Amino acid sequence: MDRHESSRHEQFVRAWAAYLDGFIFDLWLTLTFARPLSHAEAEAAWIELNHLLRRELGHRVEWFLVSELQPNRGVVYFHSLMGHCQYHDGSKLLPSVVKAWWESRYGRANIDVYDPERGTRYYLAQKLAWDDEHRVSDVLSSRGFRKLALAHGKDS
């Protein structure tokens, strides 16, 4: 990436981080697959995870997802900030629950409690990629993500 591209990339990351820093997140997930999958198969795995979480918690979680394809390996990685990851009694979903489920089906899972002191830039800076030889990224959010933003004072 040349200097101009690097500057544009930095502006791109800063803009996303400024927008997302107003949200309240609970977890940071990096999910990988043990073998190359089609986009449809990877998407189906993400949907399956969200259905599991909905059953487990009794409600939908909201999320921001960066889907990263590493073309040289043909492997998809998911990087996600998740919110609303608590049970009705207020207790938090344990990262180990998600990790065990994902790893029993798909591949590796690194799941951490989100640290708001670090901010979203810390989590996303290297994951929001340009179309280059190393990776290509897609950015997605859950259907109710906008409601989460409005609930926390963000005008999206």
CNS distance restraints for C-alpha pairs under 8 A (distance, minus, plus):
assign (resid   1 and name CA) (resid   5 and name CA) 5.75 0.50 0.50
assign (resid   1 and name CA) (resid   6 and name CA) 6.02 0.50 0.50
assign (resid   2 and name CA) (resid   6 and name CA) 6.05 0.50 0.50
assign (resid   3 and name CA) (resid   7 and name CA) 6.20 0.50 0.50
assign (resid   4 and name CA) (resid   8 and name CA) 6.31 0.50 0.50
assign (resid   5 and name CA) (resid   9 and name CA) 6.02 0.50 0.50
assign (resid   6 and name CA) (resid  10 and name CA) 6.14 0.50 0.50
assign (resid   7 and name CA) (resid  11 and name CA) 6.30 0.50 0.50
assign (resid   8 and name CA) (resid  12 and name CA) 6.12 0.50 0.50
assign (resid   9 and name CA) (resid  13 and name CA) 6.21 0.50 0.50
assign (resid   9 and name CA) (resid 129 and name CA) 7.78 0.50 0.50
assign (resid   9 and name CA) (resid 130 and name CA) 7.35 0.50 0.50
assign (resid  10 and name CA) (resid  14 and name CA) 6.09 0.50 0.50
assign (resid  11 and name CA) (resid  15 and name CA) 6.09 0.50 0.50
assign (resid  12 and name CA) (resid  16 and name CA) 6.45 0.50 0.50
assign (resid  13 and name CA) (resid  17 and name CA) 6.10 0.50 0.50
assign (resid  13 and name CA) (resid 121 and name CA) 6.99 0.50 0.50
assign (resid  13 and name CA) (resid 124 and name CA) 7.45 0.50 0.50
assign (resid  13 and name CA) (resid 125 and name CA) 5.84 0.50 0.50
assign (resid  13 and name CA) (resid 128 and name CA) 6.77 0.50 0.50
assign (resid  14 and name CA) (resid  18 and name CA) 5.98 0.50 0.50
assign (resid  14 and name CA) (resid 121 and name CA) 6.98 0.50 0.50
assign (resid  15 and name CA) (resid  19 and name CA) 6.30 0.50 0.50
assign (resid  16 and name CA) (resid  20 and name CA) 6.08 0.50 0.50
assign (resid  16 and name CA) (resid 121 and name CA) 7.90 0.50 0.50
assign (resid  17 and name CA) (resid  21 and name CA) 5.77 0.50 0.50
assign (resid  17 and name CA) (resid 119 and name CA) 7.57 0.50 0.50
assign (resid  17 and name CA) (resid 120 and name CA) 5.32 0.50 0.50
assign (resid  17 and name CA) (resid 121 and name CA) 4.97 0.50 0.50
assign (resid  17 and name CA) (resid 124 and name CA) 7.66 0.50 0.50
assign (resid  18 and name CA) (resid  22 and name CA) 7.57 0.50 0.50
assign (resid  20 and name CA) (resid 120 and name CA) 6.45 0.50 0.50
assign (resid  21 and name CA) (resid 119 and name CA) 6.15 0.50 0.50
assign (resid  21 and name CA) (resid 120 and name CA) 5.81 0.50 0.50
assign (resid  22 and name CA) (resid 149 and name CA) 7.36 0.50 0.50
assign (resid  22 and name CA) (resid 152 and name CA) 6.96 0.50 0.50
assign (resid  22 and name CA) (resid 153 and name CA) 7.56 0.50 0.50
assign (resid  22 and name CA) (resid 154 and name CA) 6.33 0.50 0.50
assign (resid  23 and name CA) (resid 148 and name CA) 7.27 0.50 0.50
assign (resid  23 and name CA) (resid 149 and name CA) 5.99 0.50 0.50
assign (resid  23 and name CA) (resid 152 and name CA) 6.38 0.50 0.50
assign (resid  23 and name CA) (resid 154 and name CA) 7.66 0.50 0.50
assign (resid  24 and name CA) (resid  83 and name CA) 6.27 0.50 0.50
assign (resid  24 and name CA) (resid 116 and name CA) 7.98 0.50 0.50
assign (resid  24 and name CA) (resid 152 and name CA) 7.55 0.50 0.50
assign (resid  25 and name CA) (resid  81 and name CA) 6.26 0.50 0.50
assign (resid  25 and name CA) (resid  82 and name CA) 5.39 0.50 0.50
assign (resid  25 and name CA) (resid  83 and name CA) 4.24 0.50 0.50
assign (resid  25 and name CA) (resid  84 and name CA) 7.33 0.50 0.50
assign (resid  25 and name CA) (resid 114 and name CA) 6.21 0.50 0.50
assign (resid  25 and name CA) (resid 116 and name CA) 7.85 0.50 0.50
assign (resid  26 and name CA) (resid  81 and name CA) 7.44 0.50 0.50
assign (resid  26 and name CA) (resid  82 and name CA) 5.75 0.50 0.50
assign (resid  26 and name CA) (resid  83 and name CA) 5.04 0.50 0.50
assign (resid  26 and name CA) (resid  84 and name CA) 6.99 0.50 0.50
assign (resid  26 and name CA) (resid  85 and name CA) 6.16 0.50 0.50
assign (resid  26 and name CA) (resid 113 and name CA) 5.90 0.50 0.50
assign (resid  26 and name CA) (resid 114 and name CA) 5.13 0.50 0.50
assign (resid  27 and name CA) (resid  80 and name CA) 7.94 0.50 0.50
assign (resid  27 and name CA) (resid  81 and name CA) 5.81 0.50 0.50
assign (resid  27 and name CA) (resid  82 and name CA) 5.16 0.50 0.50
assign (resid  27 and name CA) (resid  83 and name CA) 6.87 0.50 0.50
assign (resid  27 and name CA) (resid  85 and name CA) 7.63 0.50 0.50
assign (resid  27 and name CA) (resid  95 and name CA) 7.53 0.50 0.50
assign (resid  27 and name CA) (resid 111 and name CA) 6.83 0.50 0.50
assign (resid  27 and name CA) (resid 112 and name CA) 5.73 0.50 0.50
assign (resid  27 and name CA) (resid 113 and name CA) 4.59 0.50 0.50
assign (resid  27 and name CA) (resid 114 and name CA) 4.65 0.50 0.50
assign (resid  28 and name CA) (resid  79 and name CA) 7.33 0.50 0.50
assign (resid  28 and name CA) (resid  80 and name CA) 5.70 0.50 0.50
assign (resid  28 and name CA) (resid  81 and name CA) 4.77 0.50 0.50
assign (resid  28 and name CA) (resid  82 and name CA) 6.49 0.50 0.50
assign (resid  28 and name CA) (resid 111 and name CA) 5.70 0.50 0.50
assign (resid  28 and name CA) (resid 112 and name CA) 5.24 0.50 0.50
assign (resid  28 and name CA) (resid 113 and name CA) 6.20 0.50 0.50
assign (resid  28 and name CA) (resid 114 and name CA) 5.46 0.50 0.50
assign (resid  28 and name CA) (resid 123 and name CA) 7.61 0.50 0.50
assign (resid  29 and name CA) (resid  78 and name CA) 7.48 0.50 0.50
assign (resid  29 and name CA) (resid  79 and name CA) 5.49 0.50 0.50
assign (resid  29 and name CA) (resid  80 and name CA) 5.07 0.50 0.50
assign (resid  29 and name CA) (resid  81 and name CA) 6.56 0.50 0.50
assign (resid  29 and name CA) (resid  82 and name CA) 7.89 0.50 0.50
assign (resid  29 and name CA) (resid 109 and name CA) 7.08 0.50 0.50
assign (resid  29 and name CA) (resid 110 and name CA) 5.84 0.50 0.50
assign (resid  29 and name CA) (resid 111 and name CA) 4.50 0.50 0.50
assign (resid  29 and name CA) (resid 112 and name CA) 6.57 0.50 0.50
assign (resid  30 and name CA) (resid  77 and name CA) 6.95 0.50 0.50
assign (resid  30 and name CA) (resid  78 and name CA) 5.54 0.50 0.50
assign (resid  30 and name CA) (resid  79 and name CA) 4.52 0.50 0.50
assign (resid  30 and name CA) (resid  80 and name CA) 6.63 0.50 0.50
assign (resid  30 and name CA) (resid 109 and name CA) 5.79 0.50 0.50
assign (resid  30 and name CA) (resid 110 and name CA) 5.14 0.50 0.50
assign (resid  30 and name CA) (resid 111 and name CA) 6.38 0.50 0.50
assign (resid  31 and name CA) (resid  77 and name CA) 5.69 0.50 0.50
assign (resid  31 and name CA) (resid  78 and name CA) 4.98 0.50 0.50
assign (resid  31 and name CA) (resid  79 and name CA) 6.51 0.50 0.50
assign (resid  31 and name CA) (resid 102 and name CA) 7.76 0.50 0.50
assign (resid  31 and name CA) (resid 107 and name CA) 7.30 0.50 0.50
assign (resid  31 and name CA) (resid 108 and name CA) 5.90 0.50 0.50
assign (resid  31 and name CA) (resid 109 and name CA) 4.58 0.50 0.50
assign (resid  31 and name CA) (resid 110 and name CA) 6.50 0.50 0.50
assign (resid  32 and name CA) (resid  75 and name CA) 7.75 0.50 0.50
assign (resid  32 and name CA) (resid  76 and name CA) 6.50 0.50 0.50
assign (resid  32 and name CA) (resid  77 and name CA) 4.70 0.50 0.50
assign (resid  32 and name CA) (resid  78 and name CA) 6.46 0.50 0.50
assign (resid  32 and name CA) (resid 106 and name CA) 7.32 0.50 0.50
assign (resid  32 and name CA) (resid 107 and name CA) 5.42 0.50 0.50
assign (resid  32 and name CA) (resid 108 and name CA) 5.17 0.50 0.50
assign (resid  32 and name CA) (resid 109 and name CA) 6.41 0.50 0.50
assign (resid  33 and name CA) (resid  37 and name CA) 7.65 0.50 0.50
assign (resid  33 and name CA) (resid  75 and name CA) 6.79 0.50 0.50
assign (resid  33 and name CA) (resid  76 and name CA) 6.66 0.50 0.50
assign (resid  33 and name CA) (resid  77 and name CA) 6.98 0.50 0.50
assign (resid  33 and name CA) (resid 106 and name CA) 5.23 0.50 0.50
assign (resid  33 and name CA) (resid 107 and name CA) 4.34 0.50 0.50
assign (resid  33 and name CA) (resid 108 and name CA) 6.57 0.50 0.50
assign (resid  34 and name CA) (resid 106 and name CA) 6.10 0.50 0.50
assign (resid  34 and name CA) (resid 107 and name CA) 4.47 0.50 0.50
assign (resid  34 and name CA) (resid 108 and name CA) 7.22 0.50 0.50
assign (resid  35 and name CA) (resid  75 and name CA) 6.82 0.50 0.50
assign (resid  35 and name CA) (resid 107 and name CA) 7.91 0.50 0.50
assign (resid  36 and name CA) (resid  73 and name CA) 7.54 0.50 0.50
assign (resid  36 and name CA) (resid  74 and name CA) 5.50 0.50 0.50
assign (resid  36 and name CA) (resid  75 and name CA) 4.74 0.50 0.50
assign (resid  36 and name CA) (resid  76 and name CA) 7.11 0.50 0.50
assign (resid  37 and name CA) (resid  41 and name CA) 5.77 0.50 0.50
assign (resid  37 and name CA) (resid  42 and name CA) 6.03 0.50 0.50
assign (resid  37 and name CA) (resid  74 and name CA) 7.65 0.50 0.50
assign (resid  37 and name CA) (resid  75 and name CA) 6.76 0.50 0.50
assign (resid  37 and name CA) (resid  76 and name CA) 7.24 0.50 0.50
assign (resid  38 and name CA) (resid  42 and name CA) 6.25 0.50 0.50
assign (resid  39 and name CA) (resid  43 and name CA) 6.00 0.50 0.50
assign (resid  39 and name CA) (resid  76 and name CA) 7.97 0.50 0.50
assign (resid  40 and name CA) (resid  44 and name CA) 6.09 0.50 0.50
assign (resid  41 and name CA) (resid  45 and name CA) 6.35 0.50 0.50
assign (resid  42 and name CA) (resid  46 and name CA) 6.42 0.50 0.50
assign (resid  42 and name CA) (resid  76 and name CA) 7.19 0.50 0.50
assign (resid  43 and name CA) (resid  47 and name CA) 6.21 0.50 0.50
assign (resid  44 and name CA) (resid  48 and name CA) 6.06 0.50 0.50
assign (resid  45 and name CA) (resid  49 and name CA) 6.23 0.50 0.50
assign (resid  45 and name CA) (resid 106 and name CA) 7.93 0.50 0.50
assign (resid  46 and name CA) (resid  50 and name CA) 6.34 0.50 0.50
assign (resid  47 and name CA) (resid  51 and name CA) 6.22 0.50 0.50
assign (resid  48 and name CA) (resid  52 and name CA) 6.23 0.50 0.50
assign (resid  49 and name CA) (resid  53 and name CA) 6.28 0.50 0.50
assign (resid  49 and name CA) (resid 102 and name CA) 7.64 0.50 0.50
assign (resid  50 and name CA) (resid  54 and name CA) 6.13 0.50 0.50
assign (resid  50 and name CA) (resid  60 and name CA) 7.57 0.50 0.50
assign (resid  50 and name CA) (resid  61 and name CA) 7.31 0.50 0.50
assign (resid  51 and name CA) (resid  55 and name CA) 6.22 0.50 0.50
assign (resid  52 and name CA) (resid  56 and name CA) 6.02 0.50 0.50
assign (resid  53 and name CA) (resid  57 and name CA) 5.87 0.50 0.50
assign (resid  53 and name CA) (resid  58 and name CA) 7.88 0.50 0.50
assign (resid  53 and name CA) (resid  59 and name CA) 7.82 0.50 0.50
assign (resid  53 and name CA) (resid  60 and name CA) 7.19 0.50 0.50
assign (resid  53 and name CA) (resid  61 and name CA) 7.06 0.50 0.50
assign (resid  54 and name CA) (resid  58 and name CA) 5.34 0.50 0.50
assign (resid  54 and name CA) (resid  59 and name CA) 4.88 0.50 0.50
assign (resid  54 and name CA) (resid  60 and name CA) 4.94 0.50 0.50
assign (resid  54 and name CA) (resid  61 and name CA) 6.82 0.50 0.50
assign (resid  55 and name CA) (resid  59 and name CA) 7.15 0.50 0.50
assign (resid  57 and name CA) (resid  85 and name CA) 7.35 0.50 0.50
assign (resid  57 and name CA) (resid  86 and name CA) 6.61 0.50 0.50
assign (resid  57 and name CA) (resid  87 and name CA) 5.04 0.50 0.50
assign (resid  57 and name CA) (resid  88 and name CA) 7.24 0.50 0.50
assign (resid  57 and name CA) (resid  93 and name CA) 7.78 0.50 0.50
assign (resid  58 and name CA) (resid  87 and name CA) 7.20 0.50 0.50
assign (resid  58 and name CA) (resid  88 and name CA) 7.48 0.50 0.50
assign (resid  60 and name CA) (resid  84 and name CA) 7.53 0.50 0.50
assign (resid  61 and name CA) (resid  82 and name CA) 6.79 0.50 0.50
assign (resid  61 and name CA) (resid  83 and name CA) 5.94 0.50 0.50
assign (resid  61 and name CA) (resid  84 and name CA) 5.07 0.50 0.50
assign (resid  61 and name CA) (resid  85 and name CA) 5.99 0.50 0.50
assign (resid  62 and name CA) (resid  82 and name CA) 5.77 0.50 0.50
assign (resid  62 and name CA) (resid  83 and name CA) 5.18 0.50 0.50
assign (resid  62 and name CA) (resid  84 and name CA) 6.23 0.50 0.50
assign (resid  62 and name CA) (resid 141 and name CA) 7.67 0.50 0.50
assign (resid  62 and name CA) (resid 142 and name CA) 5.52 0.50 0.50
assign (resid  62 and name CA) (resid 143 and name CA) 7.73 0.50 0.50
assign (resid  62 and name CA) (resid 144 and name CA) 6.27 0.50 0.50
assign (resid  62 and name CA) (resid 145 and name CA) 5.45 0.50 0.50
assign (resid  62 and name CA) (resid 148 and name CA) 7.36 0.50 0.50
assign (resid  63 and name CA) (resid  80 and name CA) 6.53 0.50 0.50
assign (resid  63 and name CA) (resid  81 and name CA) 5.59 0.50 0.50
assign (resid  63 and name CA) (resid  82 and name CA) 4.35 0.50 0.50
assign (resid  63 and name CA) (resid  83 and name CA) 6.09 0.50 0.50
assign (resid  63 and name CA) (resid 141 and name CA) 5.60 0.50 0.50
assign (resid  63 and name CA) (resid 142 and name CA) 5.33 0.50 0.50
assign (resid  63 and name CA) (resid 145 and name CA) 6.50 0.50 0.50
assign (resid  64 and name CA) (resid  80 and name CA) 5.50 0.50 0.50
assign (resid  64 and name CA) (resid  81 and name CA) 5.27 0.50 0.50
assign (resid  64 and name CA) (resid  82 and name CA) 6.57 0.50 0.50
assign (resid  64 and name CA) (resid 139 and name CA) 7.51 0.50 0.50
assign (resid  64 and name CA) (resid 140 and name CA) 6.01 0.50 0.50
assign (resid  64 and name CA) (resid 141 and name CA) 4.40 0.50 0.50
assign (resid  64 and name CA) (resid 142 and name CA) 6.63 0.50 0.50
assign (resid  64 and name CA) (resid 145 and name CA) 7.65 0.50 0.50
assign (resid  65 and name CA) (resid  78 and name CA) 6.78 0.50 0.50
assign (resid  65 and name CA) (resid  79 and name CA) 5.73 0.50 0.50
assign (resid  65 and name CA) (resid  80 and name CA) 4.36 0.50 0.50
assign (resid  65 and name CA) (resid  81 and name CA) 6.62 0.50 0.50
assign (resid  65 and name CA) (resid 138 and name CA) 8.00 0.50 0.50
assign (resid  65 and name CA) (resid 139 and name CA) 5.75 0.50 0.50
assign (resid  65 and name CA) (resid 140 and name CA) 5.07 0.50 0.50
assign (resid  65 and name CA) (resid 141 and name CA) 5.81 0.50 0.50
assign (resid  66 and name CA) (resid  78 and name CA) 5.92 0.50 0.50
assign (resid  66 and name CA) (resid  79 and name CA) 5.11 0.50 0.50
assign (resid  66 and name CA) (resid  80 and name CA) 6.22 0.50 0.50
assign (resid  66 and name CA) (resid 127 and name CA) 6.84 0.50 0.50
assign (resid  66 and name CA) (resid 128 and name CA) 6.92 0.50 0.50
assign (resid  66 and name CA) (resid 137 and name CA) 6.26 0.50 0.50
assign (resid  66 and name CA) (resid 138 and name CA) 5.57 0.50 0.50
assign (resid  66 and name CA) (resid 139 and name CA) 4.67 0.50 0.50
assign (resid  66 and name CA) (resid 140 and name CA) 6.43 0.50 0.50
assign (resid  67 and name CA) (resid  76 and name CA) 6.82 0.50 0.50
assign (resid  67 and name CA) (resid  77 and name CA) 5.91 0.50 0.50
assign (resid  67 and name CA) (resid  78 and name CA) 4.73 0.50 0.50
assign (resid  67 and name CA) (resid  79 and name CA) 6.42 0.50 0.50
assign (resid  67 and name CA) (resid 137 and name CA) 5.46 0.50 0.50
assign (resid  67 and name CA) (resid 138 and name CA) 5.03 0.50 0.50
assign (resid  67 and name CA) (resid 139 and name CA) 6.41 0.50 0.50
assign (resid  67 and name CA) (resid 140 and name CA) 7.80 0.50 0.50
assign (resid  68 and name CA) (resid  76 and name CA) 5.54 0.50 0.50
assign (resid  68 and name CA) (resid  77 and name CA) 5.02 0.50 0.50
assign (resid  68 and name CA) (resid  78 and name CA) 6.21 0.50 0.50
assign (resid  68 and name CA) (resid  79 and name CA) 7.76 0.50 0.50
assign (resid  68 and name CA) (resid 127 and name CA) 7.35 0.50 0.50
assign (resid  68 and name CA) (resid 135 and name CA) 6.33 0.50 0.50
assign (resid  68 and name CA) (resid 136 and name CA) 5.64 0.50 0.50
assign (resid  68 and name CA) (resid 137 and name CA) 4.43 0.50 0.50
assign (resid  68 and name CA) (resid 138 and name CA) 6.51 0.50 0.50
assign (resid  69 and name CA) (resid  74 and name CA) 6.59 0.50 0.50
assign (resid  69 and name CA) (resid  75 and name CA) 5.78 0.50 0.50
assign (resid  69 and name CA) (resid  76 and name CA) 4.52 0.50 0.50
assign (resid  69 and name CA) (resid  77 and name CA) 6.38 0.50 0.50
assign (resid  69 and name CA) (resid 135 and name CA) 5.36 0.50 0.50
assign (resid  69 and name CA) (resid 136 and name CA) 5.28 0.50 0.50
assign (resid  69 and name CA) (resid 137 and name CA) 6.42 0.50 0.50
assign (resid  70 and name CA) (resid  74 and name CA) 5.58 0.50 0.50
assign (resid  70 and name CA) (resid  75 and name CA) 5.51 0.50 0.50
assign (resid  70 and name CA) (resid  76 and name CA) 6.44 0.50 0.50
assign (resid  70 and name CA) (resid  77 and name CA) 7.92 0.50 0.50
assign (resid  70 and name CA) (resid 134 and name CA) 5.94 0.50 0.50
assign (resid  70 and name CA) (resid 135 and name CA) 4.49 0.50 0.50
assign (resid  70 and name CA) (resid 136 and name CA) 6.76 0.50 0.50
assign (resid  71 and name CA) (resid  75 and name CA) 7.08 0.50 0.50
assign (resid  71 and name CA) (resid 133 and name CA) 7.32 0.50 0.50
assign (resid  71 and name CA) (resid 134 and name CA) 6.73 0.50 0.50
assign (resid  71 and name CA) (resid 135 and name CA) 6.10 0.50 0.50
assign (resid  71 and name CA) (resid 136 and name CA) 7.67 0.50 0.50
assign (resid  72 and name CA) (resid 133 and name CA) 7.85 0.50 0.50
assign (resid  72 and name CA) (resid 134 and name CA) 7.20 0.50 0.50
assign (resid  79 and name CA) (resid 127 and name CA) 7.31 0.50 0.50
assign (resid  81 and name CA) (resid 114 and name CA) 7.72 0.50 0.50
assign (resid  85 and name CA) (resid  92 and name CA) 6.09 0.50 0.50
assign (resid  85 and name CA) (resid  93 and name CA) 5.55 0.50 0.50
assign (resid  86 and name CA) (resid  90 and name CA) 5.68 0.50 0.50
assign (resid  86 and name CA) (resid  91 and name CA) 5.47 0.50 0.50
assign (resid  86 and name CA) (resid  92 and name CA) 4.19 0.50 0.50
assign (resid  86 and name CA) (resid  93 and name CA) 5.33 0.50 0.50
assign (resid  87 and name CA) (resid  91 and name CA) 5.45 0.50 0.50
assign (resid  87 and name CA) (resid  92 and name CA) 6.21 0.50 0.50
assign (resid  87 and name CA) (resid  93 and name CA) 6.87 0.50 0.50
assign (resid  93 and name CA) (resid  97 and name CA) 7.40 0.50 0.50
assign (resid  94 and name CA) (resid  98 and name CA) 7.41 0.50 0.50
assign (resid  95 and name CA) (resid  99 and name CA) 6.17 0.50 0.50
assign (resid  95 and name CA) (resid 111 and name CA) 5.73 0.50 0.50
assign (resid  95 and name CA) (resid 112 and name CA) 6.58 0.50 0.50
assign (resid  95 and name CA) (resid 113 and name CA) 7.26 0.50 0.50
assign (resid  96 and name CA) (resid 100 and name CA) 5.92 0.50 0.50
assign (resid  96 and name CA) (resid 111 and name CA) 7.73 0.50 0.50
assign (resid  97 and name CA) (resid 101 and name CA) 6.34 0.50 0.50
assign (resid  98 and name CA) (resid 102 and name CA) 6.11 0.50 0.50
assign (resid  98 and name CA) (resid 111 and name CA) 7.83 0.50 0.50
assign (resid  99 and name CA) (resid 103 and name CA) 6.01 0.50 0.50
assign (resid  99 and name CA) (resid 108 and name CA) 7.94 0.50 0.50
assign (resid  99 and name CA) (resid 109 and name CA) 5.39 0.50 0.50
assign (resid  99 and name CA) (resid 110 and name CA) 6.96 0.50 0.50
assign (resid  99 and name CA) (resid 111 and name CA) 6.64 0.50 0.50
assign (resid 100 and name CA) (resid 104 and name CA) 6.08 0.50 0.50
assign (resid 101 and name CA) (resid 105 and name CA) 6.71 0.50 0.50
assign (resid 102 and name CA) (resid 106 and name CA) 5.70 0.50 0.50
assign (resid 102 and name CA) (resid 107 and name CA) 6.66 0.50 0.50
assign (resid 102 and name CA) (resid 108 and name CA) 7.22 0.50 0.50
assign (resid 102 and name CA) (resid 109 and name CA) 6.50 0.50 0.50
assign (resid 103 and name CA) (resid 107 and name CA) 4.94 0.50 0.50
assign (resid 103 and name CA) (resid 108 and name CA) 5.43 0.50 0.50
assign (resid 103 and name CA) (resid 109 and name CA) 6.28 0.50 0.50
assign (resid 115 and name CA) (resid 119 and name CA) 6.85 0.50 0.50
assign (resid 116 and name CA) (resid 120 and name CA) 7.51 0.50 0.50
assign (resid 118 and name CA) (resid 122 and name CA) 5.81 0.50 0.50
assign (resid 118 and name CA) (resid 123 and name CA) 7.94 0.50 0.50
assign (resid 119 and name CA) (resid 123 and name CA) 7.25 0.50 0.50
assign (resid 120 and name CA) (resid 124 and name CA) 6.03 0.50 0.50
assign (resid 121 and name CA) (resid 125 and name CA) 5.29 0.50 0.50
assign (resid 123 and name CA) (resid 127 and name CA) 7.75 0.50 0.50
assign (resid 124 and name CA) (resid 128 and name CA) 6.12 0.50 0.50
assign (resid 127 and name CA) (resid 137 and name CA) 7.44 0.50 0.50
assign (resid 128 and name CA) (resid 137 and name CA) 6.16 0.50 0.50
assign (resid 129 and name CA) (resid 135 and name CA) 6.66 0.50 0.50
assign (resid 129 and name CA) (resid 136 and name CA) 6.02 0.50 0.50
assign (resid 129 and name CA) (resid 137 and name CA) 5.50 0.50 0.50
assign (resid 130 and name CA) (resid 135 and name CA) 7.43 0.50 0.50
assign (resid 130 and name CA) (resid 136 and name CA) 6.14 0.50 0.50
assign (resid 130 and name CA) (resid 137 and name CA) 6.95 0.50 0.50
assign (resid 131 and name CA) (resid 135 and name CA) 6.46 0.50 0.50
assign (resid 131 and name CA) (resid 136 and name CA) 4.86 0.50 0.50
assign (resid 131 and name CA) (resid 137 and name CA) 7.36 0.50 0.50
assign (resid 132 and name CA) (resid 136 and name CA) 6.65 0.50 0.50
assign (resid 141 and name CA) (resid 145 and name CA) 6.24 0.50 0.50
assign (resid 144 and name CA) (resid 148 and name CA) 6.59 0.50 0.50
assign (resid 145 and name CA) (resid 149 and name CA) 6.42 0.50 0.50
assign (resid 146 and name CA) (resid 150 and name CA) 6.35 0.50 0.50
assign (resid 146 and name CA) (resid 156 and name CA) 6.56 0.50 0.50
assign (resid 147 and name CA) (resid 151 and name CA) 6.05 0.50 0.50
assign (resid 148 and name CA) (resid 152 and name CA) 6.46 0.50 0.50
assign (resid 149 and name CA) (resid 153 and name CA) 6.45 0.50 0.50
assign (resid 149 and name CA) (resid 154 and name CA) 4.92 0.50 0.50
assign (resid 149 and name CA) (resid 155 and name CA) 6.86 0.50 0.50
assign (resid 149 and name CA) (resid 156 and name CA) 6.71 0.50 0.50
assign (resid 150 and name CA) (resid 154 and name CA) 5.01 0.50 0.50
assign (resid 150 and name CA) (resid 155 and name CA) 5.89 0.50 0.50
assign (resid 150 and name CA) (resid 156 and name CA) 7.16 0.50 0.50
